Amino acid sequence: MKEIYASGELAQDPTLRKVLRVQREGSREVRREIELYNLDAIISVGYRVNSAQATQFRIWATQTEFESDFEAQIQEQVKRIEAKHPRKPKEKP
């Protein structure tokens, strides 16, 4: 991730969130700060790794991105149609 941030490919603030995880380990309460990365960061790493597992990840990510884009386009088209042809409320008998 350091290389991704240093290259300017992604900015750290919008792609990384630090959270405090508290859990019991035996009789102790342990607090750890963990880093959670968003999907953009995960995909960026997935495209830099070269292995069979990374290839499967890239196939999944590309398909997921396509489906998400397609769904967004459909929703936008429905909004345009509804704006041009608003539904009339049903009359009560």
C-alpha positions as CSV (number, residue, x, y, z in Angstrom):
1,M,0.0,0.0,0.0
2,K,2.9,2.3,0.7
3,E,3.9,2.2,-3.0
4,I,0.3,2.8,-4.1
5,Y,0.0,5.8,-1.9
6,A,3.5,7.1,-2.8
7,S,2.8,6.8,-6.6
8,G,-0.3,8.9,-6.2
9,E,-2.5,6.1,-7.6
10,L,-4.7,6.4,-4.6
11,A,-5.0,8.8,-1.7
12,Q,-4.7,7.4,1.8
13,D,-7.5,9.3,3.5
14,P,-10.4,8.1,1.4
15,T,-9.2,4.5,1.1
16,L,-8.1,3.7,4.7
17,R,-9.9,3.7,8.0
18,K,-8.4,2.9,11.3
19,V,-10.6,1.3,13.9
20,L,-10.0,0.1,17.4
21,R,-10.8,-3.5,18.0
22,V,-11.3,-4.6,21.6
23,Q,-11.4,-8.2,22.6
24,R,-10.9,-10.5,25.5
25,E,-7.8,-12.8,25.5
26,G,-8.0,-14.9,28.6
27,S,-8.6,-12.5,31.5
28,R,-7.1,-9.5,29.6
29,E,-8.9,-6.9,27.6
30,V,-6.8,-6.3,24.5
31,R,-7.1,-3.2,22.3
32,R,-5.7,-3.1,18.8
33,E,-5.9,-0.5,16.1
34,I,-6.5,-2.2,12.8
35,E,-6.5,-0.8,9.3
36,L,-9.5,-1.4,7.0
37,Y,-9.1,-0.7,3.3
38,N,-11.9,0.1,0.9
39,L,-12.6,-1.8,-2.3
40,D,-10.5,0.6,-4.5
41,A,-7.4,-0.2,-2.4
42,I,-8.1,-3.9,-2.4
43,I,-8.5,-4.0,-6.2
44,S,-5.4,-1.9,-6.7
45,V,-3.3,-4.5,-4.7
46,G,-5.0,-7.3,-6.6
47,Y,-3.9,-5.9,-9.9
48,R,-0.2,-5.6,-8.8
49,V,0.1,-9.2,-7.6
50,N,1.0,-11.9,-10.1
51,S,-0.3,-15.4,-9.1
52,A,-3.0,-17.8,-9.9
53,Q,-5.1,-16.5,-7.0
54,A,-4.5,-12.9,-8.0
55,T,-5.7,-13.8,-11.5
56,Q,-8.9,-15.3,-10.1
57,F,-9.4,-12.1,-8.0
58,R,-9.0,-9.9,-11.1
59,I,-11.6,-11.9,-13.0
60,W,-14.0,-11.6,-10.0
61,A,-13.2,-7.8,-9.6
62,T,-13.8,-7.1,-13.3
63,Q,-17.1,-9.0,-13.4
64,T,-18.3,-7.3,-10.1
65,E,-17.3,-3.9,-11.4
66,F,-19.1,-4.6,-14.7
67,E,-22.3,-5.7,-12.9
68,S,-22.2,-2.7,-10.6
69,D,-21.8,-0.3,-13.5
70,F,-24.5,-2.0,-15.5
71,E,-26.9,-1.8,-12.5
72,A,-26.1,1.9,-12.0
73,Q,-26.8,2.6,-15.7
74,I,-30.2,0.8,-15.5
75,Q,-31.2,2.8,-12.4
76,E,-30.2,6.0,-14.1
77,Q,-32.2,5.1,-17.2
78,V,-35.3,4.3,-15.0
79,K,-34.9,7.7,-13.3
80,R,-34.9,9.5,-16.7
81,I,-37.9,7.6,-17.9
82,E,-39.8,8.3,-14.7
83,A,-38.9,12.0,-14.9
84,K,-40.3,12.2,-18.5
85,H,-43.4,10.1,-17.7
86,P,-44.4,10.5,-14.0
87,R,-46.8,7.9,-12.7
88,K,-50.2,9.2,-11.9
89,P,-51.6,8.3,-8.5
90,K,-54.4,5.7,-8.6
91,E,-57.8,7.1,-8.0
92,K,-59.6,5.8,-5.0
93,P,-63.0,4.2,-5.7
